[in-house]
Amino acid sequence: MKKLLPRPSLLLGSLFFLNAHAASTLNVLTYSSLLDKGGLGEVILKEASKKKMTVHFTTSKDFAGILGTLRKLKREDKLNSLDLVLGINEAHYKAALSEQLLKEGSVYEEASFSFLANKELLPEKSWPKTWLDVKKVLKNKILVQDPRTSEVGLTWLLNKNLKLEDLKKLPKKIFPNWSSSFEAFETGLAPVIWTYSTSAAYFECSNDPKAKKYANIPLPEYPKDKNFIAYVDKGLAPTKESQVFFKLILSKEVQSEIWQKNWMFPALFSLTPSSAPPCYSKVWFPRDAKEVEALSSKELLNRLDQWSL
C-alpha cells in the first residue's frame, strides 16, 4: 500500500524549505504524511511559492507528538520558534488552547472512520448491521491502533457506540500506529481493520484491484474527527506571512486537493459528497457520522489511563 493513505506514523525532524530568497521563513509544525511525495505538502508549497513565501515544515515523532512538541517548546521557552500548527486533532487542539499553546484556529480537514473488511475473509452476508452485532460478530477479528499514539486509535477509544470494556476486548491486536496495522491487515492477519473511511476510496481512486475485495461495513453513527490549523500563541499578533499562509490552507486551491492528496474530507466541503472526485461515489461512507466525544484534557488523560489498565 502506498504511503499516501492518510496518517502514517509521524517522524521527528522532517524539514522542507521553499524559496530561499524570500524575506522571512514561516515555521510550521505538522504531521509527516503531509510531506509524502505526491501528497498535499507539494500542493501547499507550490501555492506558497506563488506568494513568494518561505515555508519550513517540521514534523513530530507520532500523533501525540504535535501536542507534546508544543509543550516541550514552552517548557524550554522556545515556543516562539514556531508560527503555526497544521493538522492537530480536535482533542489535542482543545488541550493546546487551554494551556495557551495555540490561539483560536480553524478546521482545515475532517475524517470519518469505519470498519474496512476483507470480503474474501469475511463475506458480506456475515457483516454486522448494528453496533450490538459488532460485539457478537467481530470479536477477535478487528485490528485497531493505540489511542495514545494514533488519531485513528483515539477515535476508537472515543467511539460512543461501544463501552470501554468492549473497546478493549474486541480487537484481535492493537498496533502502535496506523501504518503497521494496515500492513498487517493486508497480510490477512484479521478480516477487519478500524481505519479512515477514505481507505476504501484510496483503492477505488487508484484503480487498485484490491478495491474489489476491500469495503467499508455500513453502520450508523460512525465517529468523525477534525484537524485544525492554528497560530502558535507567542503573546503577539500573528505576522502578515502567517495570516497569508492560514488563508492559503483554507483556499479552494489547497482544499480541493485534500480529497486525493491527503485522503481526508476538506473543511471547505465538509462531508458533502457532491464536491468529491467521481471515484468517491463508488464507495460507501458514513453520511451520518457523529463528532467524537468531547473531553477536557483531564478527562482525556483519565480515559487513556483506563485504556492502559
ABEGO torsion letter per residue (X at the ends): XBAABBGBBBBBGBBBBBGAABABBBBBBBBAAAABBGBAAAAAAAAAAAAGBBBBBBBBABAAAAAAAAAAAAAAGAAAABABBBGBBAAAAAAAAAAGABBBBBBABBBBBBBBBBAAABBAAABBABAAAAAAAABGABBBBBAAABAAAAAAAABAABBAAAAAAABABBBABAAAAAAAAAAGABABBBBBAAAAAAAAAAGBAAAAABBBBBBBGBBBBBBBBBBBBAGBBBBAAAAAAAAAAABAAAAAAAAAAAGBBBAAAEABAAABBAAAAABBBBAABBBBBBBBAAAAAAAAAAAAX
